Amino acid sequence: MRNLIAFAMLAAALPILADSQGTIQLPLGSTKLMDIGIFDIGYQSYGKDIVMYPKGWIGDFHPVSGIVNSHGYSGGRRFILLHSPWRVEPGRTFLDYTLKLPKASKASLTFGYAMRNGMVGKDKSDGVTFSCYTFKPGEEPVQHLKQHCVSTEWTDVVVDLSSYTGNVVVIRFQVEPGPNQDASFDYSHFSEPIVQVGDKKDEIPLGQAAKKLMEDQAIKAQMQVPMNKLWNNPENGVVPSCRFEHENKLIKTKDGWNFTYEGPDCKLTYAYVPKLGSLEDFTLQRDDFQPFLIAQNGTLKLGETTSNTLKPSFVNINQDGNKLHVVIDYELVQDKATVRANWTFQIIGKALAIHVTCDKPLAQGLALGNTGLTPIRKQISIPYFRSLEFQATNGLYSCRVTDWTRCDASYATGTYTTYNKKTDGTRNLLNDYAYIAYSPDPCEVLPNIPHKQSNFRKQLAPKIMLDFWGSKTASYANDGQHLRKLKDIGVDNVAIIYHNWQRYGYDVKLPDHIPANPAMGGDEQMIQFGKAANDCGYLWSLHENYIDIYPDAPSYDQSAVALTQNGEMSKAWFNRGTKVQSYGLKCNRALDFAKMNSPEIHRRYNTNAAYLDVHSCVSPSHQLDHQADQPMAANARLKVIQDSKLFDYMRETHKGPLFGEGGSHYYWAGACDGVEAQVAGREEHRPFLDFNLLKIHRQMVNHGMGYYERWHKRGYSLVFGFDAGSQDRIDKYRTQEIAYGHAGFVSGAICFSTEWVVREHNLVSPAQALYANADVVNIQYDADGTLVPTSVALALDSVTRQKITYDKGTVVYANWDEKTWDIDGFQLPQWATVVKNGNSIVKTAFEPKPGLFADYAENDDAIFADARTTFDMPYLKEKKPLATAQVESFKDLEDGSFQISYKWTPLNNSEAPCAAFVHFIDPNETLEIRGIKMQNDHRLPAATNNWLHAGPQVAGPFTVKVQTDTPKEYLVVAGLYSSLGRHQLDNRIHDKGRFLLGKISVQRDQDNKPIKVTFTPNTLPPNIKDERQIDFTKRINPSDTVIDFGKIQTDGAVKIQKIDGKTVIFSYPEYKDTIVKLDTDALKLGNPNQLTVKALKPFTHETIKTITPTIEGKWLVFNTGALNAGRFILEKIN
C-alpha cells in the first residue's frame, strides 16, 4: 500500500488500477484489502437464489436483508464486520475481492477472525461459521477456512496465494449462522486482511514514501501555510474552513454548472448536470485526475412506500451569484403524490454546501450518499467525531455532514437525516442543511462546530479535574478535609465534580436532588465540603441530572415525559438497584426542573461551577419527544435550543463553568465548557488529533480520556490492583490526554490516592497551562524519521508519534509507538511526552538512564522531580483477605425461586466499610456486566472495618427469583466492595475481585420455566494469585535509585515552589525518608553555607525540626527524615 499511495499521488499512471470488470491490479508488496473500494457483496438464504448488492456496497443492517458490511477498529486491529442475513431467511453473507496479482515467487493472505465482545451467550449469538475461499473466475472455490467460532479472541490465518501469482484470483470471506441457524447478534469480524506479494523488501520504505508524497503540489502548499484558518469558526455553521486564499466560482456550462475552487494547492470542479434530480447529478474532478461521482445513492427519501418510484421534473434552475437554486417536482408513483423540493447549492472553500426544503410533509429524510466506485477507498476513524474517507487514486479526503443546529429533522447526526412521524402520524416539513467536501488536506473537510467559544478557557487552563464518585469514609466532611490536605501539600489548580451526593442516592428519584444524602453527612457536612473547596480556591460542582425522570420522584409529572412515535413513554435509565425504570424528560421541561433545584443547591453549598449528566455526551436526537401537540415535536433542533438555554442557566446560577459527560460532545463544544473526554475505541483507538485540536479544543477545556472504566479495554470489568492502575497504564492514559490537549483527570476512589493526585497535578497542570488556552498552528506526525503533515500521515497510516505546535510557542511531543522516538534532542520511550515553551518544560515517563523512568516539570513558579521509587497505590497495599465466604444454607422454594444465606468469617478488618455483592452469572458470557443474570447484594451484620471481634456471621436468608429464559446453570460468585474497590477473600478466584462459592443448576419445563433448583458448593481451594494480574512493578525504579534531574537530585518525588517569598519544598510521600540535593546556583538559592532547612507540620506549619544540610560544593543536601512533615522551607541563617 505504501508504494501504491506514494506513486498514486505523483503520477497519472497508477500502480493500482481497476479494469472494466472491477478487477484490481495489485503491485508488489502488501495491500490492505479493507482499503480496496471495488468489490462484490451479496447474500444467499439457504435454498434461495443469490442476491447481489451494488459493487462497493458498504452499509449497516440493510432494510431488506439485514446484512452488514462495515469497518471498525478494536483490540489494536482494524476489522471488517460482516453480518449474516436476518430480516429474511437465514443464510450466508459473502464478500469477494477480485485481484490481479503480479508475477512473484510467492504471495500470501493473512487475516484474523473473532466474534464481537458481549455478543455470544444465552439470548445472544450461538456463534458464527467463518469461511475463506480462493478461486480463479469460473472455477470451483478452494476452501481454506470453515470454522464455527464463539470466541472473542482473534484466531489468525495464513493462506498461501503463490499459485495465483501472475493471474486473477477471487478472495472470498463468508459468514453464516451457528448451529441454530439464528443470525441474532452475529457480529462477526475479519481483522485487517492483507495480501503480500513478493518480499517486504519490495516495498518502498516508509520514510521514502513520505518524501515522495511531499513532492505533490497540494502537500507542498499545506506545509507552507499554518493551520490558523482551520481553527473552529462557528460563523460557517458546520461547513469546513479553508486553509488557503482561494477563489470560488459558479460557471454555466453547456450541460449544467461548475462549482469551482482554485487555490495554490489544487483546482476542484464540482460539475452539476441536472438529470436524475438527486445528488448523483454531481461529479468532482481534481486537477487532471478522472472525475468521479461524489454522492452515489445520495437522494431525498420521499413518500411512505419503501421503494417509491420517483419521477423528477425540473421546474426552475436559477443562478444567484455563487448560489444555484434548483426547483424540482417529484412524482411519487406508488403514493400518487407530488412533492416540490427547493435545492440551493453553493461552493464554500472546498465544500459543496447544500440546503433543501420540501413543500409537503412526505419526506422521510435526505441521504448524502457515498463516493462512487474507486479502486482505493480507505475509511479513517476520527476520534471525537465519526470518520472520513481517503481515495489514493486522486489523493482526496472527503467528509459529509448534516448540520444538527439548523435541520428540522428528527435525526441529523451523520450522513443522512431522518424525519420521524409524530404521535398523530404526521411528519415535519423537510428543511435540511448539509455539506459534502473533498480536499487533499483532511483538515479541510472536517466540520466546524456552530457554537460560540467557551468564556472559561483561560480560567480552566491550569486546572486538573478531581472526579469524586462517592465518599471514602461516608463523610462529606472527611472528604473536605482531604481537599485541605491536598491544598496543604501543593495541589493548587483543581476543579471538582462530586457525583454521588443526592438526597435519595445516585440516579434515584430524579430530578429531585436536595438535600444532600444523610447517609454521608447530609446538608451539614456538604456545606463543610463546599467551604473546604472554596477555602482551597478550587472550582467545584455537584452532579445534577435533568434528562431522566423517575416515576417515584416527589416532583414526578407524567406530562413532562418524552413520547416515542407510537405514543409510549420513552424509556431512559433503568436503576438495577431500585428496580425503577426512568423515562426521558422533555427537553423543553428540563429548565423547569433545574429551577426547582439548582438555585437552592448553589445557595446551600456555595458551588462555583455546574455539572449536568448525559446532556453533553449525546446527540440532539436523544430522548426526542414526538408528542404532536408540543412545539417542534419530533424535531431534534428543539433540544439544541432548549439545552443551550439550560446550559446558560446552569452557568449563571452556579456562577462558573459548566462541566458535563463526554462522548459525543462535539455537538455541544462551546455550549458546554468541559467534559471527561471519553473516546470511541477506548485505550486502543487509532490516534488522529486534528479534529479535536482544531475544532473541539478551541471551544472548551476537556479533561482526561474518559472515566477509566470507559477508557480501559476491559470496561467496567476492570479492577484496580488487578488489571488497572499500574504505572505503565497511567503513562498511557496521560500521554493520550496530553496529546489531545486535555487537562489532567483523576476519578473515583483514586481521588483519595494522594500520590496519584499529586503526580497528575504536578505534571499535567504545568503542561496544560501551556496548551489548554492556546490554539494549534501545526500538527505533524513522524514517518520513519520524517515529520509529515496530516495528509501524508493518514495516507501512510503513520500516526503514532506526534509533534504539535501551538500559537503561543508551546510544542508537544507524544510517542504512542513501542519504539523509542529520537526527536529534536529528546528521546521518548513509548507513552512518554515532552511539553515545552521557553523556560517551561514537562517531561513524562522519560528515561534518564536505560531501564529507569522518571518525570520532571519546571516553570517559573515550581519544579517537580519524581524518581519513581515509590507509588503508594491504595489498591495495592498488601492484600490480606478480609474474610472467607460460603453458602450457609440453600432451599428450593419450588415456585421458581430459592432461599439462600451466606456465612462470612472475618479474617481482617477493612480500612473502609464494605458491602457484600453476590452475582449469579452465565458461565458462557465473556463480559462481566452482561453475564450477571441475578444479584443478591446485601449488607453485612457487622461493619467490616471493625468486625473481627464479632466472629463468624450469617447474612440472610434471602429469596431470589430465577429468571425465565436464562441459563440452566449459574455460577455463584461473591465479593466485598468499598470505596477503595473490591477486596480479597480467602476463596477460589473466579475473576477480578469475584470469588467462586458454587454452582446453581436449574431444571426447566417445556416453557423454560424453572421447576427445580439445586446448589453445588465449590470444592476448589483458594488461590490468592491469578496469573492474569498485570505487573505493577513496571516503570517503578528500585527504592534506592537517585535520579539526577540537573537542578535537583533525589530518590523520591520533590516539588520546589516559591510561596510568599519563601522557598518551600514538598516531599512525596511525606512518610518516606527522601534524599534531596539542590543545585543552589541553578536554583538561585544563594550561598548554601548560609541556608538551613525547617520541617513543618501539616496545616499549622509549626516547626517539627530544624535540619542542618550538608554542603557538597554548590549542592545543598539533606534527608527529609520520614518526619511526616507537610512541607520544608529553606531559610537563611542569621
N, C-alpha and C positions, 0 to 999 in steps of 0.2 A: 504493500500500500504506500510506503514512503516514496519509492521511486515513481509510482503512479502519480501521486499528488504533485511531487516536485515538477515533473515534466508537464503534467496537465496544466499547470499554471503558467508554463513558459513557452509552450509551443502549440501550434494549431494541430499538429499530428499527435494524437493522444495514445499512450501505451495501453489504455483500456478502452475498448470500443464495443459497441453492440451492433450486430448485423440486423437485417430486416426481420429476422425471426426472433430477435431478443437474445441471441447467443452472446455471452460476454467473453471477450478475448482477454485472457489474463496475461500479465507479464511474469517474468521470473521473480522469485522472491515470495513474500507472504501477502495474501489478500484476505481481509476480514469479510466474510460473506454478509455480515449484518450491514455493511456499507454499500452493498450492491442494490441498486434501485429497480432493476428489471428482473422479475422472477414470476413464477406461476404459483397460484394458491387456489386450493379447492377443497371440497369435502365430498364424501360419499356415505350416505346412510347405508347400513347393511342391506344388501339385496336390491338396492336402488341404483339409478344412474349417477355418474359423477357430475357434480356441479362445479363449474369453474368460475372464478371471480376475475375481474379485470386485471391485466398484468400490473404487478407492482402494488396490489391492494394491501393496505395496512389499515387496521381498524380494530375496535373493541366491540365484542358481542353483537355481531351483525343481527339486525332486527328480524331477519327471516330464519337464519340457521343457528345463530348464537356463537359462531366460531370467532376466534380471536387470532390476530397476527399483529403483535406489537413488540416493542423493545423496552428493556428495563435495565437496571443496574443494582446488583445486590451481592453481598458477600465478596466484594472485590472483583466481581465479574459482570460484564455486560451479558445480557441474555435475550433470546427470542422467546416470547410467550406464545405458545400455540394452545388452543383450546378446542376440544372435540365439539362437534355439533350437539346442541341440547334443546334447541327450540323445534327441532324436527326429530325424526327417529335417530337413535344412536348410530354412530359410525366413526369414520376416520377423517382427520384433517391432515392435509399434506402440503408441503412447501417444497417447490422444485427450483433449483438453480441450474441453468444450462450454461456450461462453461467450455470455452476452447482453451485447452492447456498448451503452453508452448513445449517445444521439444526439450527434454532434460533427462538426466539419468535417473531421477527419482522425483516423486511427488507424494504428498500425504494430506489427509484431512484430520484435524483434531477438533474435538468439542467435548463438552460435558453435558450431563442431563441430571435433573433432580426435580422434585416437587417443591412447590412454594411452602414456606413455613406456615404451619397452622391450618393447612388445607386438608390434611389427611386425618381420618379418625371417624368415630361414630357420628352419624348425621352429616358427615362431610364426604370427601372422596375416598373410594376404596383403592386408589392408586390409578396409575396410567400406564399403558403399554407404549413404550418409546421404541421407535424403529428408525433405521437409517439404511438407505439403499443407494447404489450407484448403477448406472446403466448408460449405454450408448443409445441415442434416439432410435426407437424402433425395435430395440432388443429387450429381452426379459431383464427385470431388475435383479441385481445381486444383493442379497441381504447381508448386512454387516452387523446389525443390531436388531433384536426384537426382545425387549425385556420389560416385564411388569415391574413397576417401581412405586414404592411408598415412602422412600427415603427423601429427606430434605438436604442430605449431604450430596455434594457433587460426585458423580461417577464419571471418570474421564475415559474417552475412547480415542483410539488412533486407527485410521483407515488408510491402507496403502493404495495410492492412486497411480503408482508408477506405470501400470499397464495402459493408462489413458493418456500419457503424455503425447503431445502432437495431435491429439484427437479431441472430439467433443464428448463431454461427459455430463450427465444429469445427476446431480446430488439431491436426494430426496430425504427430508426429515418428516416424520409422521408420528402422530399421536392418536390413540383411541382409548375408549374407557377400559376400566379394570374388569374383573370377572363378573361383576353385577351388571355390566353394560349400562351403567348410570354415570353420565358425564358431569354430575353436580360437583362443583368445587374442583374440577380437573385443571388446576392451574399448573401447567407443565412447562418446564424451562429447558431450552437448549442453550448452553453457555458458549458464547464467542466462537462460533465455528470459523476455523482458519484453514485455508488451503495454502500449503507451502510447496512451491515448485522449484527444484534445484536446492542449492545450499543457501544458508544465511549470508554467505559471502557475496552472493549475487545481488544483495540489496544495497542500495545507497545508504551509507552511514547517516544517522540522524542529523548530526551537525552539518554534513554536506548538503543533505536535502533541505535543511533550513536555509542555508545560504543561497541555494538556488531559488527557493521561493521568494526570498527577499530581493531578488533581481526584478521581480514583477513590478510594473509601474505603480499599480494601486498600493502595493505594500510599501514601496519606497515612499510614496506620498504619506501614508499613515505614520511612518516613523519620523517624519519631519514636522508633524503638527501635534501639539499636546492635546490632551483629552478634555480641555476646558469646555468646549462646545458640546460635549457629550454629557455634561452634568445634567441631572434631572431638571426638566423645565416644565412645570405644571401648566404653563400657558399653551403648550402643544396638545393638551389632553393626553391621550396615550400615544399619539403619533411620535415616532422616534426623532431624535435630534440628528443633525448632520455635522460632521467634523470639519468640513471644508467650505470655503467660499465657493459658491456654485450658482448656476443659472437653471431655473426650471421653466419649461415652455410647454404650451399645448398647441400642436400644429395640425391643421387639417390636411389629410392625405386623400388619395384617390378613393380608397375603400373605407376610410374611417378617420381616426385621430391618433396622433402620437403624443404621449406624455413623456417628456424628456428631462433627464438630468445630465448636466455637463459640469465637470469639475476637474481638478488637477489629477485625480486618481483614475477616472474612467468616464465612459458615457453609457447611460442606461436609457433604453427606449421601451416604454410600456405601450404597445400597439393595441388599439381598440378597434375591432372590426365588428360592428353590430350585426349579429346573425341569429344567435341562439337565445338572446335575451337573458344571459346568465354571465357569471364571472368567467366562464370558459371562453368568452369573446376576447379575453386579454391574453397576449403573449408578451414576452420580455426578451430583449436582446442586449447583451453586454458587449460593447465594442464590436469586434468582428466574430464573436462566437455565434453559434447557431441559436436562433430564437427557440423558445420553449413555452409551454402552457404554464401559467402561474397558478391557476385555480381549477385544477381538474375536480369535477364534482362540486364546484362552487356555485351555489344557486339558492334561490328562495324556496322554502318548503311551504307550499300553498295547499289549502284545502284539507278536508277531513279524510279523504280516501288515501290510504297508504301509498299507492302507486298512481297518483293522479297524472294524467297526460296533460302537459302544459303547452298551449299554443300561443307563443308571444306575437304581439303586433306592436310595432314601433309607432308611437303616436307623434312624438316630437323629440328632436335632439337639438339642443341649443348650447352654443359656446358662450360663456360669460367670463371673459378674461382667461385665467388659467383653470377655470372650472368648466366641467361639461355636465349639463343637465339632460338626463335621458328619461323620457316618459314611455312606459311600456304597459300595454294591456295584456293580461294573461288570461286566456280562456281555460278554465278548469273543466276538462271534458267530462270526467266522471261525476263531478259535483254540479255540473251545469250552472256554473257561475263565472263571473269575470272580476278580476282584481286588477286595479291600476296601481302600478308601482312608480314612484318618483325616485330615480337614482341621481346622485351627484358624485362625480369623480374628480379628484384633484391630486396632482403630484406635489408633495411637500418633502423637500430634500430628496431622499431616495425611496420614499414611501408613497404608495398609492392609497390615498385617503378615500374612504367610502362612506356615503350616507344614503340610506334608503328608507322610504316610508311606503305604506300601503293604505289604500282608502277604505278597505273593508277588513273586519277582524277575522280573516280567514287564513292568516299566515301563522304557520307553526314555528317559523324561525328562518334564520339565514345561516347557510354553511359557507365558510370561506374557502373550502376545498384544500387541495394539496398540490405541490409541484407535480407537473406532468412527468412522464417516464424519462428517466435519465440513468445512465449506467451506474454512476456512483452517487448515492444519496444517503448521507450519514445523519442520523438523529443524535443530537448532543443535548444532554440534560443541563438545565440551567438551575443551579442551586437558588432557592428562594423564588423561583418562577416556574416555568414548565420546561420547554425545550425549544431549540431552533434546529435548522436543517442546513447541511453543507453539501454543495454539489462540487465535486472535484473537477468535473469536466469544464466548468467555466469559472471556478473559484468564487462562487457566490454563496453567501449565507442568507437565510431567509427566516422570517417570522411573521405570523399573522395573529392579530389580537382584536377582540371586540372591546369597546370602551364601556366598562361597567358603571361609569358615573354618568353616562348620557343615554344609553339604550333604555328602552321601556320593556325589556324582556324579563322573563322570569329567571332565566339563566343567561348571563353574558360574561362567562368566566373563562373563555378559551377561544377556540377557532370557530365557534358557532354560537348562535343564540337559540333559545327555546322559549316559546310563548305558551305557558300552561293555561288550561281552562280555569276559570273562576268557579266558585260553587254554583253559580247559575248556568254554567255550561258555556259561557261566552269567553272570548279572549280579548286582550288589549290589542289596539291597532299597532302594527309593527312600526317601530321607529328605531333604527339601528345605526350606530357609528362604529367603524372598524378601519383597519388598515392592513395592507399586505406590503411587505418591504423586502427588498433584496439589495445586498451590498457585498463588496469584497471584504468589508470590515464588519465582523459580527456585532460590534457595539453600536453600529448604525441601524440595526434592525430591532434593537431592544426597546420595549415600550417605556415611555415616560410615565410618571405616576402623578395623576391630576389633583394633588393636594398641596397646600402650602407647606413650606418647611417648618418644622418644629421650632418654637422660640426658646427651647430649653437645651439646645445642643451644647452651648458654652457651659452652662451650669452642670450638665451631666457628664461632660467630657472626662473628668478625672475619677468619677465615682464607680466603684465596683458594686455589684448587687449582691446583697445577702437575702436569700430567698427562704424564709422560715416556713416550714410546714407543720409546725407544732412545737410545743414546749418540751425541753429535755426533762424537766422535773415537775411538769404540770403546774407551772407557776409563771405567770407573765412577769411578776416582779423579779424573779430569778433571772429570767431572760433579759430584763432591763439591766440587771447587774452585770450580766455577760457583756452587754454593749459597753458599759462603763469600763470594764476590764480591757476590751479591745481598744477603746479610745486611749486608755492609760498606757498601753504598750505601743502606741504609734500608729494605730489604724484610724486614719483621719477621713479618708474620702470614701464614704459609704452611702448607698441608698438601700432601702429595706422594703421588701414585700412580706407581710405576715398573712399567711393564708388561712390556717385553721384556727379561727378565733370566735366564730359566730355563736349566737345565743344557743341554738339547738345542736350545734355541731356542723361539721363540714358538709355542704351540699344537703342540708336538711331544712325543710320548711322554708325554702327560698320563695320569694325575695326578702324575707324578714331576717334582719341581721343582728339588731341590738336587743338587749345589752350583750356585753362580752360573755363568753361561756363561763358559767360559775364554776365548772369543774377545774378551771385553770386560774381561778382568782377573780373572775368577774370584772365588773367595771373598775372596782377599786385598784386592782393590780394592773389592768390595762392602762389606766391613767398613769400609773407609775412607769410602765414600759414606755409610754409616749413621752413622758417627761425625760426619761433617760435618753431616748433617741434624740430629742430636741436639745438637751444639755450637751450631748456629744457633737452636735452640729450635723447630724445625719438627716437626709431625706428619708421619710418613711410613710408607708401606705398600708392600708388594710384591704384585704381581698373582698371585693363586692361583686355580686352577680345579678344582673338584670336581664338575663336571657332565658333562664329557666324559671318556671313557676310550679310549685308543688301543691297538690290539692289539699294537703293537711296544713298549709301555711295559714296563720291567722288572717293574713291580708288577701287570701285567695279570692280571685274574681274570675269566673269562667269566661266572661266576655273578653278578658284580656288574653285568652289563649289563641294562638295562631291555628288556622284551619287548613287542612290539606285540600286538594282539588275536589275530593269527594265529600267534603264537609266534616271529616273526622278531625278530632283534636290532634295536633301534630306532636308526636312523642319526642321527648328530649332525653335527658339522662335518667337512667334507672338506678336508684340507690340500692345497691345489693345488701347494704346493712339494714336499712329500714324497710326494704321491700316496697318502697313507694315509687311509683312512676311519675316523673315530672313531665311537663309539656312546654313547648316553645312559647315564649312570651311575644306577643305582637310588638314589633319594633316601635310602633307609634305609641305604645303604652309604657315602654321601658323608662322613659324620663319621669313619668308619674310616680313609679315605684322608687326611683332614685331620690326624688324629692321627699319621699317618706322616710328615707334612711340616711342619705349622705350628709345633709346639714347637721343632723344630730350626732353622727359619727365624728365629724370634724369638731363640733362643739365640745363633745365629751372628752375626746382623746387628743385633740390638738394635732391632728395629722397635717403634714405639709406636702403630701403627694397623694395620688389616687391610683387605684388598680381596678381594672374590670376584667373579669374572667370571660373567656371564649370570644368575645366580640372581635378582637383583632386577629384571631387565628383562623377565621372562616371567611368565606366569600359572602358578598351581599345576598346571595340566594339562600343562605342558611335560615332555616325556620321561616320560610316565606309564607305569608298569610294570604290565603286565597278567598277570604270571605268577601263576597261580591259587593256588599253594601259599605265596605270600608274604603277609604280613599287610597287610590293607587294599589288596589288589590292585585295580587299576582305580579307585581312589578318590583323587581329587586332594587331599583333605583330609590325606592322609598327608604330602604334600610341605609343607603348611603347618606340620604338627607337626615334621617332621624338619628342614626348613630353619630353622625358628625355633631349634631346638637347635643347629644348625650355626652360626648367626649368633652366638648367645650364646657358643659355644665360641671362635669367632674373636676376639671382643672380649676374653674372659678370657685367651686365650693371648697375644695381642699387646699387651695392657694399654692398649687405646684404642678409638676408634670404628671401626665397620665401614663401609667405602665399597663401592659397587657400581656396576653398569652401569644406566643409566636407560632408560626406555621405558614399560613397564607397571608402573612402580614403586609405583603406588598400592596394589597388592596387598601390598606389604611395607613401607609407610611406618611408621616407628617400629621395626619389627623390624630394619630397616637404618637407619643413621644419616645417610647422604648418598649421592647418586648424581649423575652428569652427566645433567642433566635434559633429554634429547632429547625433542622434541615432534613429534607427528604433524603433517604439513603443512609441516614444516621452517620456513625463514625466512618463508615467505609464509602461514603459518597465520593464521586469523582469531582475534584475541585475545578471551579470556574468562577473567578472572583468578580468579574467585571460588572454583572448586573447589580450585585449587592453593593459594590463600592461606588459605582457611578450613579445609581438611582436611589436605592434604599438608604445607604449611608449618609447621603446628603440631606435626607429628610428627617432622620431620627438617630438616637444613640441606643443601639440594641446591646444586649448583654449575653455572653456565653454562646453555646451552640445548642441550647435546649436543655431541659431537665436531663440529668444523667440517664434516667430511665428511657428517655426518648432519643438519646444520642447513642447510648451503648447498644451494641449489636444484639445483646440478649434482652433488651427492652426491660419491661417490668419484672422479668425473671432474675435480673442481676441481684447479687448480694455483695455488699461491701465487705471486704475481708475474705471473699472467696474468688470472684471473678471481676471485681471492680475496686477502684481506689488505689491501685498500685502507682508508683511514681511514673513509670513509663506511660501509663494511660492518662495520667494527669498532664504529662508533657504533650501528649497527642491532642487532648482537648484544648489545652492552652495555645498550642500552635495554630489550631484551626480558628479559634476566636480572635487571635491577633491578626492572622492573615486576612480575615474578613472585616477587620476594622471594628471589632466588637469590644465592649467593656468586659471586665472580669466578672466572674459569676461563681457563687458558692451557694449550694442548695440543700435543703432538707437537713438531716441530722448533722451533716458536715459543717453547717453553720456554727456548731458548738465545738468543732475542732479548731482550737486557737491557732495551731501551727498552719493548718491549711488556709485559714482566713488570712493570717499574716503573710504567707507567701504569695497568695493571689493578690493581695493588696499591694505589697511592696514591690512586686514585679509588674503586674499588669496595669495598676493605676498610673505609674510614671510613663508607661508605654502609651496607654490610651490618651493620656494628657497631650501627647504629641500628635495623635492622629484623629481622635474622635470628633474634633471640631474643625478638621482640615478636610480638603477635598482633593481627590486623586487627579494627578496630571499625567501619570504614565503607569501602565501595568505591563510588566514583561515576565516572560516565562523562560526557563532555561531549557535549551535543546542541545544536550551533549556539549556544554561549554559555550554555547552561543545564546545570548539573550535575544529573544524574538518577541514581536508583538503578538497580541491575542490571535489574530487571523492565522498566523503560522502555527502557533502552539496548538490550536484546536485542530487544524488540518493534520498535524503530525501526532496528535494525542500526546503531547509532551507538556503537561500542566502541573507537575508535582513539585516544582521549585519556582518560587515567585519572588519578584522584586517589585515593590510598589512604591511609587514616589508621590508625595503629597505636595500641595501648592505652598505650604509654609516651610518646606525644606526637609520634612521628615521622610526617611527612607526605611522601608520594612523589608526584611528578607525572611522567608519561611521555607523550610525544607520538609516536605512530606515524603520524600523519596528515601528508600532504605540505604542508598549510597551517600556518603558524606559529600557535601557541596562546598567547593572552594570558590569563593566569590568576593571580589573587592577587598581582599585581605582577611576575610573571615573564613573559618571552617565550621560548617554547620552539619552536625550529625542529623540523623532522622529525628523529626519532631523537635527541632531547635529553631529559634528565631533570633533576629537582631533587629532592634528598632533604634534609630539614631537620628539626632538633629543637633548640630553644633556640639556643645559640651555634654549634651544629654545622650545617654546610651543605655539600652536594656538588652541583655543577652540571656536567653533562657536555654537551659539544657545544653550548654556548650561544654566542650572537652578541654580543660586546661592541660591535661596530660592524657595520653591514650588510656581508655578504660575508666577514667574518672569523669564525673559530671558535676557541673556547678551552675549557679545562677548569679547574675550581677545586674544591678540597676544604679545609675548615677544621674543626678541632675543638680541644679543649683541649690536645691533645698536639702537633699539627702543622698546617702549612699547605702545600698543594701547589698550584702555579700553573703551567699549561702554555700557552704562547703558540702552540703547534703550528707552530713554524717549522721543525722537523725531526722526522723519524721514521725512524730507522735500521732499515729492513726488510731483513734479510739477503738475502731472495729478490729484492730489487730493486736490489742492487748492480749496477753496470754489467755487463750480461750478455755478456761476451765468450765467443764459442763455444769450448768446450773441445776440440772435435775435428771432423773430418769422418768420416762413416761410409759404407761401401759394402759391397755383397756382393762378396767376393773370388772366390768360386767357388761353383758350383751344379751338382749332378749328380742326375739322376733315377735312383734305385736300382731302379726297375721292379718294386717289390714293395709299392707303396702308401706308400713313404717316399722322402725325398730327403736329400742331404747338402749342407750349406751352411757356408761360412766367411765371416768378416767382416774387413774391413780398417779399422782405426782409426788415423787420422792425428792425433796430438796437436797442438793449437794453443796451449793454455794449461794450466797446472797448476790443479787444483781445490783448493779450501780444505779439503774433506773427501773421504775416499776414496769413489770411485764404483763402482757395478756397472752392467753393461750389461743392458738388457732389450730383447727383440725380441718383438713381438706380430704374429701373423698374424690379421688381423681380417676380419670380414664387412663389406663396404663398405655394406651396407644397414641395418646395426644402428646405432641412434641412441645407445645408452648404451655408454660405453666398456667397462665391466667385462663386459657381456653380449656385446659384439662380439668379444671375444677368443676365438678358436676353438682356437688353438695358441700356445704360447710357446716361446721359446728363450733365456731369460735365462742369462747366463753371466758368469764372472769375466774380467777383462781380464789380459793377460800382464804388464802393469806397473801399479804403483799410480798412480792418476791425479793424486794430489797431488804427484807427482814424476816425471812420465812424459815431459816434453818431451825430456829427454836420450836417451830410448830410441828416439825416432823412430817411424815407422810400424810397426804390429804387427798380426799376424793372429791372430784367435781362431777356433778350430775346426780341422778341420771337425767339425760336429755332425750327428747323424742325427735327423731329425724325421719322425714318422709322420703322414700325412694322415688326418684323421678321416673316417669314413664318415658319410653322410647329413648333410653340411655343404656349404657353398657350392662353386661351381665356380671361383670366383675369390677370392683373398685379397689384401688389401693388406699389404705388409710394412713395418711401422713400427718404429722403434727409438729408443732414447734412453739417457741416463746418469742415474742416480739416486743420491743420497746422503742423509744425514740432513738436509740443507738443502733437499731437494726435487729436482725434475727440473732438468736443466741444458741450456743452449743448445748446439746443434750447428750447424755450417755446412752445413746441408742444408735441403731443402724442408720447411716446417712442414706436418704433417698436421692435428694439433690440439694441445691443450695439453701441451707437453713431449714430443710424439712426432713423429718426423721420417720422411718417406717415403723408403724405399730402393727400392721397386719393387713388382711385382705377380707373384703366382704363379697360374698357370692350371692347372686340374685337369680332365682328361678322364676321365669315369666310364663304367662299363659299365651294363647294364640294372638291376643290383642296387645301383647307386650307389657301387660300389667304385672307387677310383682306379686307372686303368691307365696314365696318362701325366701327368707333372708338368713344367711348364716355368716359367722365370723371365724376366721382362722388367724391366730396370733402369729406375729413374726418370730422366727426362731434363729435368725442370723445374729451373730454377735455384733457389738458396737464397733465402729471403725471411725476413729477420730479424724484421720486424714483421708481426703478424697483426692485421687490423682488428677482430677480436673481443675484443682485450685491453681491459680496463676502465681507467678513468682513475685513476691512483694519485696524482694531484696534488689531487684533490678534498678539500676541507676541510683542506688544508695551507696555511698562510699563507706569504707571502713571507719570506725568511730574515731581513730586517731589520725585521720587524714587532715593535714594542714594545706590549705589552698592559698597560693599567692595571687591575689587579685590586682596587684600593682600598688594601690594606695593602702590596702588592708591585707593582712594575712590572718586566717582564722581556721579553726577546726569545727566551727559551729555556724550559726546564722546570726549576723550582726547588722544592725542599722545605725548609722550615724546621722544625726539631724540637728540643725540649729533651731532651738526653741527659746524664744525670749532672750536672744543674745548668747545663750549658753550652748556648749557642745554636749548633746545628750546621746548616749549610747544605749541601744536596746539589744539585748541578747536573747535569742530564742533557741530552745525553750529555757525559761528562767531557772529551771532546776538543774541545768547542765553546767558543769564546770568547763567553761569555754576559754580557749586561748584567743586573745585579741592583740594584734600587732598593728600599730598605726604609724604610717609614714607622716611624721609631723611637718615635713617640708611640703610634700604634695598636698596635704590637707590644710596647710597654713594654720597650724595649731600653735606655732611659736616654739620657744626653746623647750625641749622635752624635759630638761632638768628642773624646770620651774612649774611642772604640771603634776597634779595628784588626781586620783580617781575616787569618787564617792559613790557607794552603793546606796540606793534609796528604796524605801519601802513602796510597795504598790499603793496607789491612791493618795496617801498622805504625803509621800515624798520626803518623809523623815529619813535622816541618815541611819543606815544599818551599820556601815563600816567604812572607814577611810582606807583605801588601798594604795600602798606605795608601789608604783610601777617600777620596772627595771628599764634601763636605757641601753639600747644596742645601736649606737651611732645615732642616726636620725629616727630610729624606731622606738616608739613608746610601747612597752609590752606589759600586759597584766592578765591575770586569770580572773574570771568572774566569780569563781569560788563556790558555785552551787548555792548561792545565798537566797535564791528565790526573790531576788531584787526586781522591782518593777522597771528600774532604769538605772543608768550610771551617768554621772556628769563629770566632765573634766573641769578642774578649777586651777587657777594659778596659785602657787604657793606665795603667801605674803612675806 
